[in-house]
Amino acid sequence: MAHRPHRHRPEGPCHFSLMSLSAPRRLLLVAAPLVVLWLAVAWATGAFA
């Protein structure tokens, strides 16, 4: 079965743009991984011991 080329709607699941999100949500999406990384580094270095 051959895969037919097809177009997705811009608002569909294949299209994701940070600019389509609201400002607080954009900020959270960027800041959350940084906070998780910071906590992981702090835990690994024994800052919470």
MILUM-413537 format. One line per field, with one value per residue: residue number from 0; x, y, z of N, C-alpha, C, O in turn. Coordinates in steps of 0.02 Angstrom, whole numbers, padded with zeros to 5 digits. Example, Ala and Ser with C-alpha at 12.3 -4.5 7.8 and 13.67 -1.06 7.14 Angstrom:
! MILUM-413537
i <- 0,1
n.u <- 00660,00642
n.v <- -00284,-00112
n.w <- 00390,00354
ca.u <- 00615,00684
ca.v <- -00225,-00053
ca.w <- 00390,00357
c.u <- 00660,00645
c.v <- -00165,00002
c.w <- 00390,00394
o.u <- 00712,00670
o.v <- -00166,00057
o.w <- 00423,00402
This chain:
! MILUM-413537
i <- 0,1,2,3,4,5,6,7,8,9,10,11,12,13,14,15,16,17,18,19,20,21,22,23,24,25,26,27,28,29,30,31,32,33,34,35,36,37,38,39,40,41,42,43,44,45,46,47,48
n.u <- 00042,00038,00095,-00003,00029,-00021,-00110,-00103,-00217,-00184,-00216,-00213,-00149,-00018,00038,00125,00149,00240,00202,00067,00017,-00038,00043,00078,00070,00165,00280,00281,00299,00428,00501,00477,00551,00680,00678,00659,00778,00870,00834,00866,01006,01041,00999,01081,01208,01202,01139,01023,01045
n.v <- -00059,00102,00259,00398,00565,00699,00843,00935,01019,01187,01212,01090,00939,00923,01043,01158,01302,01415,01546,01543,01522,01591,01727,01701,01560,01526,01572,01488,01366,01378,01407,01302,01178,01227,01254,01125,01066,01143,01107,00971,00976,01042,00948,00840,00889,00893,00996,00996,00918
n.w <- 00000,-00051,00009,00003,-00046,00055,00115,00265,00372,00422,00556,00610,00695,00651,00634,00725,00817,00912,00915,00903,01026,01183,01272,01414,01414,01318,01383,01495,01431,01384,01500,01590,01554,01579,01716,01765,01722,01795,01926,01921,01904,02022,02116,02081,02113,02248,02316,02388,02497
ca.u <- 00000,00079,00073,-00020,00044,-00082,-00099,-00136,-00243,-00137,-00235,-00212,-00098,00050,00063,00132,00186,00241,00169,-00005,-00001,-00039,00109,00094,00080,00230,00331,00282,00326,00500,00531,00470,00609,00739,00671,00671,00850,00903,00822,00904,01076,01048,00993,01139,01266,01192,01118,00966,01064
ca.v <- 00000,00162,00316,00454,00631,00734,00906,00943,01086,01224,01208,01019,00919,00923,01112,01186,01364,01449,01611,01535,01517,01654,01744,01663,01490,01524,01581,01426,01312,01388,01409,01239,01133,01257,01244,01054,01055,01175,01065,00909,00991,01057,00885,00799,00917,00887,01059,00984,00871
ca.w <- 00000,-00058,00049,-00041,-00017,00077,00148,00329,00386,00465,00627,00629,00745,00624,00633,00793,00816,00977,00909,00906,01096,01220,01300,01475,01398,01285,01435,01534,01389,01379,01566,01627,01547,01610,01788,01777,01714,01852,01985,01913,01917,02092,02153,02067,02147,02319,02345,02433,02550
c.u <- 00045,00050,00059,00001,-00021,-00064,-00136,-00164,-00194,-00153,-00235,-00154,-00027,00080,00066,00174,00183,00202,00093,-00029,-00002,00029,00124,00108,00147,00287,00338,00314,00402,00533,00529,00529,00672,00737,00685,00745,00889,00894,00861,00978,01087,01044,01055,01202,01259,01170,01061,00983,01076
c.v <- 00062,00218,00374,00520,00666,00798,00907,01013,01122,01219,01136,01003,00922,00994,01139,01248,01395,01514,01604,01529,01586,01665,01705,01589,01479,01527,01517,01369,01318,01381,01341,01191,01161,01247,01170,01038,01084,01133,01000,00920,01006,00993,00842,00824,00915,00950,01050,00939,00908
c.w <- 00000,-00016,00003,-00008,00000,00113,00215,00335,00432,00539,00652,00675,00718,00624,00704,00789,00886,00973,00913,00979,01128,01254,01365,01460,01363,01335,01477,01495,01383,01447,01602,01616,01579,01686,01805,01772,01773,01916,01981,01928,01991,02135,02143,02103,02222,02353,02395,02492,02615
o.u <- 00084,-00010,00104,-00008,-00070,-00008,-00192,-00137,-00164,-00107,-00255,-00114,00021,00140,00015,00229,00129,00173,00058,-00090,00028,00066,00179,00152,00182,00335,00393,00352,00436,00587,00575,00555,00713,00789,00719,00772,00935,00942,00887,01010,01136,01082,01080,01246,01305,01181,01051,00939,01093
o.v <- 00073,00224,00398,00528,00663,00805,00882,01060,01090,01221,01122,01046,00923,01002,01142,01247,01402,01536,01654,01532,01633,01618,01679,01559,01430,01489,01496,01330,01267,01352,01324,01164,01123,01234,01156,01001,01052,01124,00976,00879,00983,00986,00812,00784,00935,00959,01091,00923,00876
o.w <- 00046,-00007,-00033,00052,-00037,00139,00220,00306,00476,00581,00709,00693,00757,00616,00738,00760,00914,01023,00924,00991,01103,01264,01371,01490,01376,01331,01492,01523,01377,01453,01639,01666,01604,01717,01854,01813,01799,01954,02031,01961,02020,02183,02191,02120,02258,02413,02440,02532,02666
